[in-house]
Amino acid sequence: MIRRRTGPGLAAIGHALPWAIVIIYFYAAPDHLGFGTQVIIWILFAMSLDLALGYAGILTLGQAGFFGLGAYAAGLFAIDVSPDPLLGHLAAVAIAASFGAVTGAMILHTSGVTLLMLTLAIVSVLSEYANQARSLTGGDDGLQGIKLDPIFGMFEFNIFGKTAYVYAALVLFAWFLVAWRLVRSPFGRSLDGIRQNPRRMRAIGTPVWWRLVAIYTISAAMAGSAGALSAHATRFVGLSVLSLLTSGIVTVALILGGTRRIYGAFLGATIYFVVQDYSAKISPFFWEFVVGGMLILTVLLLDGGLLDLGPAALRLRDRWRGAEKDRE
Amino acid sequence: MTAPPTALSVRGLSKNFGALVVAQAIDLDLAPGARVALIGPNGAGKTTFVNLLTGFLEPDSGTIAVAGETLIGLRPEQRVKRGLVRTHQISTLLFDNTARENVAIAVAEREGFAWRMMRFGKEWRACCEEAQGRLEEMEIGAAADRRVSELPYGEQRLIEIAIALSLRPRVLLLDEPAAGVPSHETELIHQALDRLPEGIAILIIEHDMDVVFRFAQEIVVLVQGRILVRGTPAAVSADPGVRAVYLGKTAV
């Protein structure tokens, strides 16, 4: 990967900014922590998709399956097993990861449209199962009655959502560190190679299928973690977590922000939900128009999503200055 | 008297696509350090033969062994680990990456570092250093930091060879290493071929007779999926059967 050289100062600001916003938001908008938590959860969800779709090039519309599985697992764990949120979170991650490993092993020898359809089929089966198994999941009424113990016995989940916000932010930070390291590792570089040219990678001895199953499993674990956060933060799991629309939204958010950047997930999910929130106040249909328009413009004009907006503006400025020099 | 050890040993390799015979009882031995060219008219089965060796096709019958170890039933990436490495006719590099990264990824794969997800700093630096050395062997060390897609085609071909060598092959299949290279760059490729490590058995598949005669100690002529003749360049070019095939006479 070749990256544009930026000064160390600029890079540090780039790293600090998103986390500064996460912290400032906590103090600046105490009445809207629920919204903030939702955005954080979707950042994590989009980041999980970035690992599979962005870095490894696994064409998938099944990411909602892992998110929903994580959410239902966390919810059911709290109801039926133990109200400990951290144990429930771990269980949800383990279940989503296992499901990712098993389904990944089954489908990742395919690629392209075939793979896309298989991921679609798997999430549809899950969704229909959740719909039919009313006694387990509550069907289309959703899973209700989730009660959680305080985290570490100290921090209680309450209606103001302070605990949920901090909890989600910390989980996001932990996964961010994992993802940041992972994509720079030899493993991450081999995934980048597989995305570009699987045949080349086989020619240097790469077990392509195993690598893909591995990253698919990690991605599933991360998406399951986001689902568990969602179940814990709202104490409710609706059927929509397993819908195709959920897969679609997370894909739109990721592409808006920019794939293969990690921070693209941050920007994309934030913009998606902020725009949704604001324009939905104007008209319930208007926001889809706005988001759709933004997506089209982003894909047409910016290689790297909205995260590329700054560099693209710099290039325009350079070109403008170059043109001025030519005139002189 | 013991038989000399063979790097590559192919026995009775056959493959049909329905009624079409694409490989017919092919026997081929390469000693360590061999420099053999595989030639033949279009459709003779050269590509099929390479695919059979590398494992992208399974033969109907026959055996393939590298240094006495059978490759039959192994997947292509496993055969690479056994020492059978190929280069591609068309550049199949990772074009978004730098030249050094392209080689370093292969080194990491060879060393088994490519599964490392978290602790890798020292190992990855070692891979990059070796990659730099491999590029310098090909005399393209100066291009190490440049994106492969920006490099001239001849240099891309040399990166391809550097990657293959970094996998420490026993047997190296060079699939038209000079194909598509503009004439002012071919000399670079020639020199690189001359410098290939002596111990490696090399089978070069090539149409360009300049390359063949300059590089090969022996030539194998493949026609309609079978070996027509194997011999020194002089013997092969004098062979009436070969002349018939290449000049299109209805002799034999």
Interface residues (C-beta under 8 A of the other chain):
Chain A: M1 I2 R181 L182 S185 P186 F187 G188 R189 S190 D192 G193 Q196 N197 R199 R200 M201 R202 A203 I204 G205 T206 P207 V208 R211 A214
Chain B: T54 R75 P76 E77 Q78 V80 K81 V85 R86 H88 T92 L93 L94 F95 D96 N97 T98 E101 A104 I105 A106 A108 E109 R110 F113 A114 W115 R116 M117 M118 F120 E123 W124 C127 R147 I163 L167
